């Protein structure tokens, strides 16, 4: 993936914004609060990952979805898998951010 000239302009601005938000959150809630925020983000992202097939706890809904996927053609199945992969990338980023906040927040809370 090649960077464009807009990427070189946007990255420093977004990095500065992210650092500012992190510093503001640290000043507002402290290390323990960052750990709690990380736990909340992690809980939500893991729950969304577990419910990517269906948000229902009814097994009949999942059964119908799996039967419908079995009837898909190869092209439709490939399109479905590509869509699932594209939807799960931001979820992975959220899980990594949550893990970082938990480690950083609780780690420094108990060290300091």
C-alpha positions as CSV (number, residue, x, y, z in Angstrom):
1,X,0.0,0.0,0.0
2,X,1.5,3.3,-1.1
3,X,1.0,6.5,0.8
4,X,-0.4,9.5,-0.9
5,X,0.4,13.1,-0.2
6,X,-2.8,13.4,1.9
7,X,-1.6,10.5,4.1
8,X,1.6,12.4,4.9
9,X,-0.5,15.4,5.9
10,X,-3.2,13.5,7.8
11,X,-1.0,11.1,9.8
12,X,0.8,13.8,11.9
13,X,-2.5,15.5,12.6
14,X,-4.3,12.3,13.6
15,X,-1.3,11.2,15.7
16,X,-1.3,14.6,17.5
17,X,-5.1,14.3,18.1
18,X,-4.7,10.8,19.4
19,X,-2.0,11.8,21.8
20,X,-4.1,14.8,23.0
21,X,-7.1,12.6,23.6
22,X,-5.0,10.1,25.5
23,X,-3.4,12.8,27.6
24,X,-6.8,14.4,28.3
25,X,-8.3,11.0,29.3
26,X,-5.3,10.3,31.5
27,X,-5.7,13.7,33.3
28,X,-9.5,13.2,33.6
29,X,-9.7,9.6,34.9
30,X,-6.2,8.6,35.8
31,X,-4.5,5.3,35.2
32,X,-7.2,3.2,36.9
33,X,-9.8,4.9,34.8
34,X,-7.9,4.1,31.6
35,X,-7.8,0.5,32.7
36,X,-11.6,0.5,33.2
37,X,-12.1,2.2,29.8
38,X,-10.0,-0.5,28.3
39,X,-12.1,-3.2,30.0
40,X,-15.3,-1.7,28.7
41,X,-13.9,-1.4,25.1
42,X,-12.6,-4.9,25.3
43,X,-15.9,-6.3,26.6
44,X,-17.9,-4.6,23.8
45,X,-15.5,-5.7,21.1
46,X,-15.3,-9.3,22.2
47,X,-19.1,-9.4,22.5
48,X,-19.4,-8.0,19.0
49,X,-16.9,-10.6,17.7
50,X,-18.9,-13.4,19.3
51,X,-22.2,-12.1,17.9
52,X,-20.9,-11.5,14.4
53,X,-23.2,-14.3,13.1
54,X,-26.3,-13.4,15.0
55,X,-27.3,-11.2,17.9
56,X,-29.9,-13.7,18.9
57,X,-29.5,-16.3,21.6
58,X,-32.2,-18.5,19.8
59,X,-30.4,-21.5,18.2
60,X,-33.1,-21.6,15.4
61,X,-31.9,-18.3,14.1
62,X,-28.3,-19.5,13.8
63,X,-29.5,-22.7,12.2
64,X,-31.5,-20.8,9.5
65,X,-28.4,-18.6,8.9
66,X,-26.1,-21.6,8.4
67,X,-28.6,-23.3,6.1
68,X,-28.9,-20.1,4.1
69,X,-25.0,-19.9,3.8
70,X,-24.9,-23.5,2.6
71,X,-27.2,-22.6,-0.3
72,X,-24.9,-19.7,-1.4
73,X,-22.9,-20.0,-4.6
74,X,-19.1,-19.8,-4.5
75,X,-19.1,-16.2,-5.6
76,X,-21.7,-15.2,-3.0
77,X,-19.8,-17.1,-0.3
78,X,-16.6,-15.3,-1.3
79,X,-18.4,-12.0,-1.2
80,X,-19.8,-12.8,2.2
81,X,-16.3,-13.8,3.6
82,X,-14.8,-10.6,2.2
83,X,-17.5,-8.6,3.9
84,X,-16.9,-10.4,7.2
85,X,-13.2,-9.8,6.9
86,X,-13.7,-6.1,6.2
87,X,-16.1,-5.8,9.2
88,X,-13.7,-7.6,11.6
89,X,-10.6,-5.4,10.9
90,X,-11.8,-2.4,13.0
91,X,-12.9,-4.8,15.6
92,X,-9.4,-6.2,15.9
93,X,-8.0,-2.7,16.2
94,X,-10.5,-2.1,19.0
95,X,-9.3,-5.2,20.8
96,X,-5.7,-4.3,20.5
97,X,-6.4,-0.7,21.8
98,X,-8.4,-2.2,24.7
99,X,-5.6,-4.6,25.6
100,X,-3.1,-1.7,25.5
101,X,-5.3,0.5,27.7
102,X,-5.8,-2.3,30.2
103,X,-2.1,-3.1,30.4
104,X,-1.0,0.5,30.5
105,X,-3.8,1.7,32.9
106,X,-3.7,-1.1,35.5
107,X,0.0,-1.6,35.1
108,X,0.9,2.0,36.0
109,X,-1.9,2.2,38.6
110,X,-0.4,-0.6,40.6
111,X,3.2,0.4,40.0
112,X,2.8,4.0,41.0
